[in-house]
Amino acid sequence: MYHATATRIARLFYDAARRRFDAVVEFFAPGLPEPLRVPVVFEAPPDLAYRDLTRALTRAAQRRGIGGV
């Protein structure tokens, strides 16, 4: 049986001086007592569409090797 992980953007801040988003992405999976929290920094303009932002933050966290849980 396949169990997918759920993802949530727990915290999100925009640093205008550095033109980047600082975020914490949480991954939830069956069998984990608590979510895995991954800090992510993503350089982007402040007017980036929400859907594109969430996708980019999730992919950035997965690149750190956490998304394969």
N, C-alpha and C positions, 0 to 999 in steps of 0.2 A: 504494500500500500504506500502511495506517495503522499508525503506531507510537505506542503510548501511553507516557506517562512513568510511571515507578515512583516511589514516595514512601516516605521513611523518616524517622521521628522520631529524629534523631541524638543529641540531648541534651535532657533534660527535668529541670527543677528546679521545686520549689514554694516560693514565697516566702510563708511564713505571715503575716509582718507586713503584707504588701501584698495578701494573698489573690489571688495570681496565679501563673500558670505562665509560666516563661521557657523557651523551647525553641529548638532549631535544627532546621528541617525541610529535608531534602535531597530534591532532585528529580533523577532519573536519566532520561536520554533518549538514544536512539541518536545517535551523532555527537558527543556531548559528551565531551571528554577526561576530565572529572571532574564530580562532581555539583554542582549549584547549591545553595548553602547559604543559607537564609533565616532570620534571627533573628525570632522571634515572641514577643509578650507577649499572654497571654490571661487575663483576669480570670474566675475560677471558684472554686467551693468545692472543697476537697481530696477530697471523696467523689464527684466526678463520675465516671461510668462510663468505663472505658477507651475503649470504642468511640466514645462521644460526645466524649471529649477528643481522640482522634486525628483525628476528623472536623473538629472545631472548629479545631484547630491547622493542619490542611491547608488548610482554607478561608481562614483568616486569612493564610496565606502566599500563597495564590492571589490574594487581594484586593490584595496588594502588587504584583501584576502578574507574578509569577514563574511561576505555574502554567500559563500558556499556551505554554510552551516546547515 
